Amino acid sequence: MNIEKYSRQIEEIINDPEYKPLYIWDMMNLLGISPEDEIAFETLIKEMARVGDIALTKKGKIAPVSSVGIISGVFRGTSKNFGFVTPDDGGEDIFIPAKKTAYALDGDKVLAKKTDRDNRGHKHYDGNKLKRGRNGKLYPIKNEARKGPEGEVVLIKERRLESETIVGIYYEMAERRGKKSYPIGFVNPDSKKLPYSVFVSPVEAEKLGVKAGDKVEIKITRFPSEKNDLCGEIVRNFGASHTKQANYAAILAENGIETEFDADVIEESDRLAARSIEIGDRRDLRDMVIFTIDGADAKDLDDAISLERIGEKYRLGVHIADVSEYVKEGSLTDRCAMRRGTSVYFTDKVVPMLPKSLSNGACSLGGGLDRYALSAFMTLDSEGNILQTELCETVIRSRVRGVYSEINDILENGERSEFAEKYAVVKPMLDEMYKLYRILKKRSEARGAVELDTEEAVILLDKNGVPVDICARERGDGERMIEQFMLSANEGVATFLTDMSMPCVYRVHEPPSPEKLENFTSFAVGMGLDVRPLRAKKLYPSAFSAVLRESREKNISAVLSSVMLRAMMKARYSPRPEPHFGLAIDLYCHFTSPIRRYPDLSVHRIVKAVLHGEAMGERLSKLSSFAGESAARSSENELKALSAEREIDDLYKAIFMKDKVGEEFDGVISSVTSFGLFVQLPNTIEGLVPIESLDGRFSFDEKNLILSFGRTSYRLGQSVRVLVSDVDIPSRRITMELVD
């Protein structure tokens, strides 16, 4: 019997909206199972039920798991054993108590069911919240009930760590058995989402030269259960956990960041990059004034721009490196690019998605060089509305290699700028671009697009790679202008493909969940802000923008932005056309960075199929499947890259602060939690002031994000002076104390 064939057919049948549960023998008749295969078919049904692909009702009928209250999702772990299940269908997260996790670990694919006892309305005691009784004693008070459904894991379908490794610090201890002591080796994972130590063989650790305190990579060999501990084997030793090198390598490994390309991928890319430019059927734009604007140290130049005035209208050209001309679907380079998903930008280097012969060479739109491009021409009216988008394959030649800092100086000082001569050939166009930028910015504000006041760190290193200074990155009109032009191109391309009923890899962003919205609204009320826009029947992005505007007037926008960011959902990629809430755009995609982002390359591939008249029949079906796969993998790879970039930044910040233990700094409370305060210094470095270091027994007000004890309270945005008391390199944790 063909097991795979019948498994697929059974799933197709039971997932039909019109399906009604059938007995096993009825399913056999429906599928035409021969008598000699009946036993094998019955075994298949039981196995599918065991692994959670189907459910068997109490009467023995075959049903989809969702019909019996079972929810398929991903388990999100915590350091305290409890966790949450995020349903695959996008429903509300389900809280899983510690005793109901079935030993699921973070990232596992599980089946869960809601318990009869929804934790709405149930209150519990919390020792952090106290009130004084008439006898003078302190008593814990009842917390508000945790919002959201509660449930339990009923089956672990797939273990994430069967295919991934984890990183942690190796330790040894002696266990006494009778009169003898035996060495025990274990690894404490760096991830705060894994609540268990992983036991490993100290003998094998010794063979690999691993010493106590070394940072190691381990592969899980046995998962936890009622009878077994979590066990693994060491596959790599990074070295002493207090060193930069060990922690750097460990962060890359834990996030699955590939730093080297296989030889066959490099060979293929080098061969493709060596091709000469041929005009062919492409539109020749080499005589058009086109130029790039990027950071001074950028080498992978994705985008170039041009602009024409047509009466009261503008014709904005956004010319993007035609990476799909080199990276063909299914090639070695393409498979490698999809696996990586994105370039990763660290303080001291870039890990590119594509080999350098393409990313820094043939695809990069360097000044004065003929390059293949996929050009998007947006016709905009005098208010910045996109009237039409035209897409075409082109050959371009950038006139100037623009640099943000120089462009900002030109925009500010005009002919008096020291860079005036360099940009003389594009200066008239640049003046028109600045006018269009102001129009687009006004349009963005009118839509209610949310622009948070958050800061990004710039970490400066000496020649030995040691951080010597850290400061907040400044953005000028040059950066904001290019951002607005790229937004227009991304919106125009998404609309173009949708209007033609073509597949697309959309960039989507959902509105905040009701719970997150309520928490943010309560906080904003506590800050004395007008929250009436947030309580309208339908939530619009402009509601958040209105609250942000008021916070800027009261000089508390940095604090509000921090809380608002936590209230927002994470943007992701999707094959379905859904709005981008934060940008207040109905249709949006990523089109402008195919050198460094795979979803952009995917959109290029779809656009070119449309331009060549290939997007029909079987090819159209394949493009739709490709869009879905690209969206899923790109979202996953984006999270890994962001995690790695953030952790490397935190590592450098910890190293920078190591020799500043004992020094005092002025800062602002950037976060308030049940376990302490996070204080941010002007250079963006954050440290934790543990609650136990505060003088008194403080209680945490979760709704208003305040720690208080008697008349003393600490809230977001409050200025404080702190002393750096400890810096731990392995955990990248900076600990501070408040100074009176």
VOGU-50147 format. One record per residue (C-alpha): residue number from 0; y, x, z. Coordinates in Angstrom, 1 decimal. Layout:
N
i py px pz
NUM Y X Z;
...
END
This chain:
740
i py px pz
0 0.0 0.0 0.0;
1 3.5 1.3 -0.9;
2 5.1 1.4 2.6;
3 8.6 2.3 1.4;
4 8.6 -0.5 -1.2;
5 7.6 -3.2 1.2;
6 9.9 -2.0 4.0;
7 12.8 -2.3 1.6;
8 11.7 -5.7 0.4;
9 11.3 -7.0 3.9;
10 14.8 -5.9 4.9;
11 16.3 -7.5 1.8;
12 14.6 -10.8 2.5;
13 15.5 -11.0 6.2;
14 19.1 -10.0 5.6;
15 19.6 -12.8 3.1;
16 22.1 -15.3 4.7;
17 19.7 -18.2 3.8;
18 16.7 -16.6 5.4;
19 14.8 -18.5 8.1;
20 12.3 -16.5 10.3;
21 8.7 -16.4 8.9;
22 5.4 -15.8 10.4;
23 3.7 -12.5 9.3;
24 1.2 -14.4 7.1;
25 4.0 -16.3 5.5;
26 5.7 -13.1 4.7;
27 2.4 -11.7 3.3;
28 2.2 -14.7 0.9;
29 5.8 -14.4 -0.1;
30 5.3 -10.7 -1.0;
31 1.9 -11.2 -2.6;
32 0.0 -8.9 -0.2;
33 -3.6 -8.5 -1.2;
34 -6.4 -9.1 1.4;
35 -7.3 -5.5 1.6;
36 -3.7 -4.6 2.5;
37 -3.3 -7.2 5.3;
38 -4.1 -4.9 8.2;
39 -1.8 -2.2 6.8;
40 1.0 -4.8 6.3;
41 0.6 -6.0 9.9;
42 0.8 -2.4 11.1;
43 4.0 -1.9 9.0;
44 5.6 -5.0 10.6;
45 4.8 -3.8 14.1;
46 6.2 -0.3 13.3;
47 9.4 -1.8 11.9;
48 9.8 -3.8 15.0;
49 9.1 -0.8 17.2;
50 11.9 1.3 15.5;
51 14.3 -1.6 15.5;
52 14.5 -2.4 11.8;
53 13.4 -6.0 12.4;
54 12.7 -8.2 15.4;
55 9.7 -10.3 16.3;
56 10.6 -13.6 18.1;
57 8.6 -15.0 21.0;
58 6.6 -17.0 18.6;
59 5.8 -13.9 16.5;
60 8.2 -14.7 13.6;
61 10.0 -11.9 11.7;
62 13.7 -12.0 12.2;
63 16.7 -9.7 11.7;
64 17.6 -7.9 15.0;
65 21.1 -9.5 15.0;
66 19.5 -13.0 15.2;
67 18.0 -12.2 18.6;
68 21.2 -10.8 20.2;
69 20.4 -7.2 19.4;
70 23.4 -5.1 18.2;
71 23.1 -1.9 16.2;
72 25.6 0.8 17.0;
73 26.5 4.3 18.1;
74 26.3 5.3 21.7;
75 29.4 7.1 23.0;
76 28.6 9.1 26.1;
77 30.7 10.3 29.1;
78 30.2 13.0 31.8;
79 29.4 10.3 34.4;
80 26.3 8.9 32.7;
81 27.7 5.6 31.7;
82 28.8 5.0 28.1;
83 29.8 2.6 25.4;
84 28.1 1.3 22.2;
85 30.4 1.0 19.2;
86 28.8 -1.8 17.0;
87 28.2 -0.9 13.4;
88 29.8 -4.2 12.3;
89 33.1 -3.1 14.0;
90 32.9 -5.5 16.9;
91 34.2 -4.9 20.4;
92 32.7 -1.8 22.3;
93 30.0 -2.7 24.8;
94 30.1 -1.0 28.2;
95 26.7 0.5 29.2;
96 26.3 1.2 33.0;
97 24.6 4.5 33.9;
98 21.3 2.8 34.8;
99 21.2 0.9 31.5;
100 21.6 3.8 28.9;
101 17.9 4.4 28.4;
102 18.9 8.1 28.5;
103 20.9 7.8 25.2;
104 23.2 10.7 24.5;
105 26.5 10.8 22.7;
106 26.2 10.1 19.0;
107 22.8 8.5 19.2;
108 22.1 5.5 17.0;
109 20.9 2.7 19.3;
110 20.1 -1.0 19.6;
111 21.8 -2.7 22.5;
112 22.1 -6.2 23.9;
113 24.7 -7.8 26.0;
114 23.6 -8.7 29.5;
115 24.0 -12.2 30.8;
116 26.6 -10.9 33.2;
117 29.7 -10.2 31.2;
118 31.9 -8.0 33.4;
119 34.9 -10.1 32.7;
120 36.0 -11.7 36.0;
121 33.9 -9.4 38.2;
122 35.8 -7.2 40.6;
123 34.6 -4.0 42.2;
124 35.9 -1.7 44.9;
125 37.6 1.6 44.1;
126 38.2 4.2 46.8;
127 41.3 5.4 44.9;
128 43.1 2.1 45.6;
129 43.8 1.4 49.2;
130 45.7 -1.0 51.4;
131 46.5 -0.7 55.1;
132 45.0 -3.4 57.3;
133 46.6 -4.9 60.5;
134 44.7 -2.4 62.6;
135 46.3 0.4 60.7;
136 43.2 1.5 58.8;
137 43.1 2.0 55.1;
138 40.7 -0.2 53.1;
139 39.7 0.0 49.4;
140 41.1 -2.9 47.4;
141 39.5 -4.8 44.6;
142 40.3 -3.6 41.1;
143 40.9 -5.9 38.2;
144 37.7 -6.5 36.3;
145 37.0 -4.1 33.4;
146 37.7 -6.0 30.2;
147 35.0 -6.2 27.6;
148 31.3 -7.1 27.4;
149 28.6 -5.2 29.3;
150 25.1 -4.5 28.0;
151 22.2 -2.2 28.0;
152 20.5 0.1 25.4;
153 17.1 -1.3 24.4;
154 16.1 1.3 21.8;
155 17.2 4.7 20.6;
156 16.8 4.6 16.9;
157 18.0 8.1 16.0;
158 18.9 11.1 18.1;
159 22.0 12.9 16.9;
160 20.9 16.1 18.5;
161 17.6 16.2 16.5;
162 19.7 17.6 13.6;
163 22.6 19.2 15.5;
164 23.0 21.9 18.1;
165 25.1 22.0 21.2;
166 27.1 24.8 22.9;
167 27.4 25.7 26.6;
168 27.3 28.4 29.3;
169 24.0 29.8 30.4;
170 23.2 30.1 34.1;
171 20.2 31.1 36.2;
172 19.0 30.1 39.6;
173 15.9 30.6 41.7;
174 13.6 27.8 42.7;
175 11.3 28.2 45.6;
176 7.7 27.1 45.3;
177 5.8 27.8 48.4;
178 6.4 31.4 49.4;
179 7.5 32.5 45.9;
180 10.7 32.1 44.0;
181 10.8 31.4 40.3;
182 13.8 31.9 37.9;
183 15.1 28.8 36.2;
184 17.5 28.9 33.2;
185 19.8 26.1 32.3;
186 22.9 25.5 30.1;
187 25.8 23.4 31.0;
188 27.2 21.9 27.8;
189 30.8 22.4 26.9;
190 31.0 18.8 25.7;
191 32.3 16.4 28.4;
192 30.3 13.6 26.7;
193 26.9 15.1 27.7;
194 26.1 14.4 31.4;
195 23.0 16.6 31.7;
196 22.2 20.3 32.0;
197 19.8 21.6 29.4;
198 16.9 23.6 30.8;
199 15.8 26.6 28.9;
200 13.3 29.5 29.3;
201 14.9 32.4 31.2;
202 12.2 34.6 29.6;
203 13.3 33.7 26.1;
204 16.9 34.1 27.2;
205 16.2 37.6 28.3;
206 14.5 38.4 25.0;
207 17.8 37.4 23.2;
208 19.9 39.5 25.6;
209 21.5 36.5 27.1;
210 23.1 37.0 30.5;
211 24.3 34.5 33.1;
212 27.8 33.4 32.0;
213 27.2 33.9 28.3;
214 28.2 31.2 25.8;
215 25.2 30.1 23.8;
216 24.1 27.7 21.2;
217 21.0 25.6 21.9;
218 18.7 23.3 20.0;
219 17.2 20.4 21.9;
220 13.4 20.5 22.1;
221 12.8 17.6 24.5;
222 15.0 14.6 25.3;
223 15.5 13.1 28.7;
224 13.4 10.2 30.0;
225 12.1 8.9 33.3;
226 9.6 11.7 33.3;
227 11.3 14.6 31.5;
228 14.4 16.6 31.8;
229 16.6 17.5 28.8;
230 15.2 20.8 27.5;
231 16.1 23.2 24.7;
232 15.9 26.7 23.3;
233 18.6 29.2 22.8;
234 19.2 29.9 19.1;
235 22.4 32.0 19.3;
236 24.2 34.1 21.8;
237 28.0 34.2 21.3;
238 28.6 36.7 24.2;
239 30.5 36.6 27.5;
240 32.1 33.2 27.9;
241 35.5 34.6 29.1;
242 36.2 36.3 25.8;
243 38.2 34.9 22.9;
244 35.6 35.9 20.3;
245 32.7 34.1 22.0;
246 34.7 30.9 22.5;
247 36.1 31.0 19.0;
248 32.7 31.3 17.4;
249 31.3 28.6 19.8;
250 34.0 26.1 18.8;
251 33.2 26.6 15.1;
252 29.5 26.2 15.7;
253 29.8 23.1 17.9;
254 31.9 21.3 15.4;
255 29.8 22.4 12.4;
256 32.5 24.4 10.7;
257 31.0 26.5 7.9;
258 33.1 29.7 7.5;
259 31.2 31.3 4.6;
260 30.1 30.1 1.2;
261 26.6 30.6 -0.2;
262 26.5 33.3 -3.0;
263 25.4 30.7 -5.6;
264 28.4 28.5 -4.8;
265 30.8 31.4 -5.1;
266 29.2 32.5 -8.4;
267 29.6 29.0 -9.8;
268 33.2 28.6 -8.6;
269 34.2 32.1 -10.0;
270 32.7 31.2 -13.4;
271 34.6 27.9 -13.4;
272 37.8 29.4 -12.3;
273 37.7 32.0 -15.2;
274 38.0 29.2 -17.8;
275 41.1 29.4 -19.9;
276 43.5 26.4 -20.0;
277 43.2 24.2 -23.1;
278 45.6 21.3 -23.9;
279 43.1 19.1 -25.8;
280 43.9 15.5 -25.2;
281 46.0 16.2 -22.2;
282 49.7 15.5 -22.0;
283 51.6 18.7 -22.3;
284 54.3 18.8 -19.6;
285 55.0 22.5 -19.6;
286 58.6 22.0 -20.8;
287 59.3 19.4 -18.0;
288 61.2 20.6 -14.9;
289 58.4 20.5 -12.3;
290 58.2 22.5 -9.1;
291 56.3 22.8 -5.8;
292 57.5 22.8 -2.2;
293 55.2 24.0 0.6;
294 55.1 26.2 3.7;
295 55.9 29.9 3.2;
296 52.4 31.0 4.0;
297 50.6 28.2 1.9;
298 48.3 29.5 -0.9;
299 46.5 26.2 -1.8;
300 49.3 24.4 -3.6;
301 48.0 20.9 -4.3;
302 51.1 19.1 -5.4;
303 54.2 19.5 -7.6;
304 57.0 17.1 -8.2;
305 59.5 15.9 -10.9;
306 62.2 13.2 -11.1;
307 64.1 11.4 -13.8;
308 66.8 8.8 -13.5;
309 66.5 5.8 -15.9;
310 69.6 3.8 -15.3;
311 69.3 2.4 -11.8;
312 65.6 3.2 -11.7;
313 63.8 6.4 -10.8;
314 60.7 7.9 -12.4;
315 59.0 10.0 -9.8;
316 56.3 12.4 -11.0;
317 53.7 13.6 -8.5;
318 51.5 16.2 -10.2;
319 48.3 17.0 -8.4;
320 45.9 19.8 -9.0;
321 43.1 18.5 -11.2;
322 40.3 19.8 -9.1;
323 37.8 17.4 -10.7;
324 38.2 19.3 -13.9;
325 36.4 22.2 -12.2;
326 34.3 20.6 -9.5;
327 31.9 18.3 -11.4;
328 29.9 15.6 -9.7;
329 26.6 16.9 -8.4;
330 27.4 20.6 -8.9;
331 26.7 23.2 -6.2;
332 30.4 23.4 -5.5;
333 30.7 19.6 -5.3;
334 27.8 19.3 -2.9;
335 29.3 22.0 -0.7;
336 32.7 20.4 -0.8;
337 31.3 17.0 0.3;
338 29.4 18.6 3.1;
339 32.5 20.4 4.4;
340 34.8 17.4 3.7;
341 38.1 19.2 4.4;
342 39.8 22.5 4.7;
343 40.3 23.4 8.4;
344 43.5 25.1 9.4;
345 43.4 27.4 12.5;
346 46.1 29.4 14.1;
347 44.9 32.7 12.5;
348 43.1 31.6 9.3;
349 42.1 28.8 7.0;
350 38.5 27.7 6.4;
351 38.8 26.3 2.9;
352 36.8 23.4 1.5;
353 36.5 25.2 -1.9;
354 36.0 28.9 -2.6;
355 39.2 30.9 -2.9;
356 38.8 31.5 -6.7;
357 39.5 27.7 -6.9;
358 41.5 26.8 -3.8;
359 43.9 29.8 -4.0;
360 43.4 30.5 -7.7;
361 42.6 28.3 -10.7;
362 43.5 25.0 -8.9;
363 46.6 26.1 -7.0;
364 49.8 25.2 -8.8;
365 51.5 28.6 -8.6;
366 54.9 29.1 -10.1;
367 55.0 30.0 -13.8;
368 51.3 29.4 -14.4;
369 49.7 26.9 -16.7;
370 47.6 24.5 -14.6;
371 45.5 21.4 -15.1;
372 47.0 18.4 -13.2;
373 46.4 14.7 -12.7;
374 49.9 13.3 -12.8;
375 51.1 10.0 -11.3;
376 54.4 8.6 -12.5;
377 55.9 5.9 -10.3;
378 58.7 3.8 -11.6;
379 60.8 2.8 -8.6;
380 63.8 0.4 -8.4;
381 67.0 1.2 -6.6;
382 65.5 0.0 -3.3;
383 62.4 2.3 -3.6;
384 59.9 -0.4 -4.5;
385 57.1 0.7 -6.9;
386 57.4 -1.3 -10.1;
387 54.7 0.6 -12.1;
388 52.3 3.5 -11.8;
389 51.1 5.5 -14.8;
390 48.3 8.0 -14.4;
391 47.4 10.7 -17.0;
392 45.7 14.1 -17.3;
393 48.3 16.8 -17.9;
394 49.0 20.5 -18.2;
395 52.0 21.6 -16.1;
396 53.9 24.8 -15.4;
397 55.8 24.9 -12.1;
398 59.3 26.4 -12.5;
399 59.8 27.4 -8.8;
400 57.5 28.1 -5.8;
401 59.6 26.2 -3.3;
402 59.5 26.8 0.5;
403 60.4 24.2 3.1;
404 62.7 26.4 5.1;
405 64.6 27.4 2.0;
406 64.8 23.8 0.7;
407 66.2 22.7 4.1;
408 68.8 25.4 3.8;
409 69.7 24.2 0.3;
410 70.0 20.6 1.4;
411 72.2 21.5 4.3;
412 74.4 24.2 2.7;
413 74.3 23.4 -1.1;
414 75.9 26.2 -3.2;
415 76.7 28.2 0.0;
416 73.0 28.7 0.7;
417 71.6 32.2 0.3;
418 68.8 30.6 -1.7;
419 71.1 28.9 -4.2;
420 70.3 31.3 -7.1;
421 66.5 30.9 -6.7;
422 66.8 27.1 -6.9;
423 69.5 26.9 -9.5;
424 67.2 25.6 -12.3;
425 66.0 22.7 -10.1;
426 69.2 22.0 -8.0;
427 70.4 19.0 -10.1;
428 67.0 17.4 -9.8;
429 66.8 18.3 -6.1;
430 70.0 16.5 -5.4;
431 68.6 13.3 -7.1;
432 65.4 13.8 -5.1;
433 67.3 13.8 -1.9;
434 69.0 10.5 -2.8;
435 65.6 9.0 -3.6;
436 64.2 10.3 -0.3;
437 66.9 8.5 1.6;
438 66.1 5.3 -0.2;
439 62.3 5.6 0.5;
440 63.0 6.4 4.1;
441 65.1 3.3 4.4;
442 62.4 1.3 2.8;
443 59.8 2.7 5.1;
444 62.0 1.8 8.1;
445 62.5 -1.7 6.7;
446 58.7 -2.2 6.4;
447 58.4 -1.2 10.1;
448 56.3 1.9 9.5;
449 55.6 3.5 12.9;
450 57.0 7.1 13.2;
451 56.0 8.6 16.6;
452 58.0 11.2 18.3;
453 55.2 13.7 18.9;
454 55.3 17.5 18.7;
455 53.0 20.0 17.1;
456 52.6 23.5 18.4;
457 53.3 26.7 16.5;
458 51.3 29.6 17.9;
459 52.6 33.1 17.0;
460 50.1 36.0 17.1;
461 50.6 39.8 17.1;
462 48.7 42.1 14.8;
463 45.7 42.1 17.2;
464 45.4 38.3 17.1;
465 46.8 37.9 20.7;
466 49.2 34.9 21.2;
467 52.7 36.2 22.0;
468 54.7 33.0 21.8;
469 54.2 29.2 21.4;
470 56.9 26.7 20.4;
471 57.2 23.2 19.0;
472 57.2 22.9 15.2;
473 60.4 21.7 13.7;
474 60.4 19.5 10.6;
475 63.4 19.2 8.3;
476 64.4 16.9 5.5;
477 62.4 19.0 3.0;
478 59.1 18.2 4.8;
479 60.0 14.6 5.2;
480 61.1 14.2 1.6;
481 57.8 15.5 0.2;
482 56.0 13.3 2.7;
483 57.7 10.2 1.3;
484 57.0 11.2 -2.3;
485 53.3 11.7 -1.4;
486 53.2 8.3 0.3;
487 54.6 6.7 -2.8;
488 51.9 8.4 -5.0;
489 49.1 7.4 -2.6;
490 50.3 3.8 -2.5;
491 50.7 3.7 -6.3;
492 47.3 5.0 -7.0;
493 45.5 2.7 -4.5;
494 47.4 -0.3 -6.0;
495 46.5 0.9 -9.6;
496 42.8 1.1 -8.9;
497 42.7 -2.2 -6.9;
498 44.6 -4.1 -9.6;
499 41.9 -3.0 -12.1;
500 39.1 -4.0 -9.7;
501 37.9 -0.4 -9.6;
502 36.3 1.4 -6.6;
503 38.5 3.5 -4.4;
504 38.3 5.6 -1.2;
505 41.0 3.8 0.8;
506 42.8 5.2 3.9;
507 42.8 2.3 6.3;
508 44.2 1.8 9.8;
509 43.5 -1.3 11.9;
510 46.0 -2.8 14.3;
511 45.4 -2.0 18.0;
512 42.7 -4.0 19.8;
513 43.9 -6.9 22.0;
514 43.0 -4.8 25.1;
515 44.9 -1.7 24.0;
516 47.8 -3.9 22.9;
517 48.0 -5.6 26.3;
518 47.8 -2.2 28.2;
519 50.6 -0.8 26.0;
520 52.7 -3.9 26.4;
521 52.4 -3.8 30.2;
522 53.4 -0.1 30.2;
523 56.4 -0.8 28.0;
524 57.5 -3.6 30.4;
525 57.3 -1.2 33.3;
526 59.6 1.2 31.4;
527 62.2 -1.6 31.1;
528 61.7 -2.2 27.3;
529 62.0 -5.5 25.4;
530 58.4 -6.3 24.4;
531 59.0 -9.7 22.8;
532 58.1 -8.4 19.3;
533 54.7 -7.3 20.6;
534 54.0 -10.8 21.8;
535 54.5 -12.6 18.5;
536 51.7 -14.8 17.2;
537 51.0 -12.2 14.5;
538 51.4 -8.5 15.2;
539 53.4 -6.4 12.7;
540 54.0 -2.6 12.7;
541 57.7 -3.4 13.0;
542 57.1 -4.7 16.5;
543 56.1 -1.2 17.6;
544 59.0 0.3 15.6;
545 61.4 -2.0 17.4;
546 60.2 -0.9 20.8;
547 60.3 2.8 19.7;
548 63.9 2.4 18.6;
549 64.9 1.0 22.0;
550 63.0 3.9 23.7;
551 65.0 6.4 21.7;
552 68.3 4.8 22.9;
553 67.0 5.2 26.4;
554 65.8 8.8 25.8;
555 62.2 8.0 26.7;
556 60.7 8.0 23.2;
557 58.5 11.1 23.8;
558 56.8 9.3 26.7;
559 56.4 6.0 24.9;
560 55.1 7.8 21.8;
561 52.4 9.4 23.8;
562 51.2 6.1 25.2;
563 51.6 4.3 21.9;
564 49.4 7.0 20.2;
565 46.6 6.2 22.6;
566 47.0 2.5 21.9;
567 46.6 2.9 18.2;
568 43.3 2.9 16.4;
569 42.2 6.0 14.5;
570 42.8 5.9 10.8;
571 39.6 6.3 8.7;
572 38.3 6.2 5.1;
573 36.8 3.0 3.7;
574 35.5 1.7 0.3;
575 37.1 -1.6 1.1;
576 40.8 -2.4 0.4;
577 42.3 -2.9 3.9;
578 45.9 -2.3 5.0;
579 47.2 0.8 6.7;
580 48.9 -0.6 9.9;
581 50.8 2.4 11.0;
582 52.4 3.0 7.6;
583 52.8 -0.8 7.0;
584 51.3 -0.5 3.5;
585 48.8 -3.0 2.2;
586 46.9 -0.6 -0.1;
587 46.8 3.1 0.5;
588 44.5 6.1 -0.4;
589 44.6 9.8 -0.3;
590 45.2 11.2 -3.7;
591 47.6 14.2 -3.2;
592 45.4 16.9 -1.7;
593 42.1 17.4 -3.6;
594 42.0 21.1 -3.0;
595 41.6 20.5 0.8;
596 40.3 17.0 1.2;
597 37.2 15.5 -0.4;
598 38.3 11.9 -0.4;
599 41.3 12.9 -2.6;
600 38.8 14.6 -5.0;
601 36.7 11.4 -4.9;
602 39.7 9.3 -5.9;
603 40.5 11.7 -8.8;
604 37.0 11.4 -10.0;
605 37.3 7.6 -10.1;
606 40.7 7.7 -11.7;
607 39.5 10.0 -14.5;
608 36.5 7.7 -15.1;
609 38.9 4.8 -15.6;
610 41.2 6.9 -17.9;
611 38.2 7.9 -20.0;
612 36.9 4.3 -20.3;
613 33.7 5.2 -18.4;
614 34.1 2.9 -15.4;
615 31.8 0.1 -16.5;
616 28.1 -0.9 -16.2;
617 25.8 1.5 -14.4;
618 28.6 4.1 -14.1;
619 30.8 1.7 -12.3;
620 27.9 0.8 -9.9;
621 27.4 4.5 -9.2;
622 31.1 5.1 -8.6;
623 31.1 2.2 -6.0;
624 28.2 3.8 -4.2;
625 29.9 7.2 -4.4;
626 33.1 5.7 -2.9;
627 31.1 4.3 0.1;
628 29.3 7.6 0.7;
629 32.5 9.7 0.4;
630 34.4 7.4 2.8;
631 31.7 7.6 5.5;
632 31.2 11.4 5.2;
633 34.9 12.1 4.9;
634 35.7 10.2 8.1;
635 33.0 12.1 10.0;
636 34.1 15.5 8.7;
637 37.7 14.7 9.4;
638 36.9 14.2 13.1;
639 35.0 17.4 13.3;
640 37.8 19.4 11.7;
641 40.5 17.8 14.0;
642 38.3 18.6 17.0;
643 37.9 22.2 16.0;
644 41.6 22.7 15.2;
645 42.6 21.2 18.5;
646 40.1 23.2 20.5;
647 41.1 26.5 18.9;
648 44.8 25.7 19.7;
649 43.8 25.0 23.3;
650 41.9 28.3 23.4;
651 45.0 30.2 22.3;
652 47.2 28.3 24.7;
653 44.8 29.2 27.6;
654 44.8 32.9 26.6;
655 48.7 32.8 26.4;
656 48.9 31.3 29.9;
657 46.3 33.6 31.5;
658 48.8 36.2 32.6;
659 51.3 33.6 33.7;
660 49.2 32.5 36.7;
661 51.6 32.3 39.7;
662 54.7 31.6 37.6;
663 56.8 28.5 37.8;
664 57.9 26.3 34.9;
665 59.8 23.0 34.3;
666 57.8 20.3 32.6;
667 57.4 16.6 32.0;
668 54.5 14.4 33.1;
669 52.7 13.6 29.8;
670 49.7 11.7 31.1;
671 48.7 10.0 34.3;
672 45.0 9.5 35.2;
673 42.8 8.6 38.2;
674 42.1 12.3 38.7;
675 45.6 13.7 38.4;
676 48.7 14.4 36.3;
677 49.0 16.2 33.0;
678 52.3 18.1 32.7;
679 53.6 19.3 29.4;
680 55.9 22.3 29.2;
681 58.7 22.6 26.5;
682 56.4 24.8 24.4;
683 53.8 21.9 24.2;
684 51.3 23.5 26.6;
685 49.7 21.0 28.9;
686 48.1 21.6 32.3;
687 46.4 19.4 34.9;
688 47.7 18.8 38.4;
689 44.5 17.6 40.2;
690 44.9 14.6 42.4;
691 43.4 16.5 45.3;
692 46.2 19.0 45.2;
693 48.8 16.3 45.8;
694 50.0 15.8 49.4;
695 48.6 12.4 50.4;
696 45.9 9.9 49.3;
697 47.3 8.7 46.0;
698 46.1 5.5 44.2;
699 46.2 5.0 40.5;
700 47.9 2.1 38.8;
701 46.0 1.9 35.5;
702 48.3 -0.8 34.0;
703 51.5 1.1 34.6;
704 50.1 4.6 34.6;
705 51.5 5.6 38.0;
706 50.0 7.6 40.9;
707 51.5 6.6 44.2;
708 51.3 7.1 47.9;
709 53.7 5.5 50.2;
710 57.2 6.0 48.8;
711 56.1 8.9 46.5;
712 55.1 8.1 43.0;
713 54.5 9.9 39.7;
714 54.9 8.3 36.3;
715 55.0 9.3 32.7;
716 58.2 11.1 31.5;
717 59.1 12.2 35.0;
718 60.5 15.8 35.2;
719 58.7 18.1 37.6;
720 58.5 21.8 38.4;
721 55.0 23.3 38.4;
722 53.3 26.5 39.3;
723 50.4 27.7 37.1;
724 47.5 28.1 39.6;
725 44.5 28.9 37.4;
726 43.5 29.3 33.8;
727 39.9 29.0 32.8;
728 39.2 30.4 29.3;
729 35.7 28.9 28.7;
730 36.8 25.4 29.4;
731 40.3 26.0 28.1;
732 41.7 24.3 31.2;
733 45.1 25.1 32.7;
734 45.5 24.0 36.3;
735 48.9 23.5 37.8;
736 50.4 22.6 41.2;
737 53.6 20.7 41.8;
738 56.5 22.7 43.3;
739 58.7 21.0 45.8;
END
